[in-house]
Amino acid sequence: MTVPMALLALLDEGPTHGFDLKRRYDALLGHERELKYGQVYSTLQRLERDGLADGVGIEAGGGADRKVYAITTHGVTELDHWLATPEPASGRPAELFTRVVLALVSGRPADQVLDAHRRAYLDRMRALTARRHAGDVVDRLAGDYEIAHLEADLRWIELASVRLKDIAAQVRAAGAKGDPHE
């Protein structure tokens, strides 16, 4: 999820200032990583520069006056396009896959890499499951999403564990020949 698109979506609700955008973002999406004020304002400047948002006024605040931003027609079009376009699959192996292969190449125990990740993923799933009952519907949905990804990663870990001897043999052969697909 990109911060610029999040700010555009929040601006689509109506004109507001950076302080309020940060507060709304953090409440909805910043569960484990809140935005910094500098990131909000630099993103708003880029959105304005790119014609996706406009400064539409000044609002008196508790301290300094606050610039109020609104989404532009071009910003609405970009937001609609971004929301309608599926996120492409990367096509690249995940880092865990790379770690397993490199452990095998370097003669280190890949099963320990898999076991460490399995433990970490299970711990994370337990924490997410425990938090589900305390959070609101947005928190639960975010937790469900992460749990589904962790479950998929755990299935891959089990598959890799079963195939580890065959994978190790192929990696060793590829290292000797220089081509893993010969």
Helices and strands as residue ranges (DSSP letters): H 3-11, E 16-17, H 18-28, H 37-49, E 53-59, E 66-71, H 73-84, H 95-105, H 110-132, H 137-177
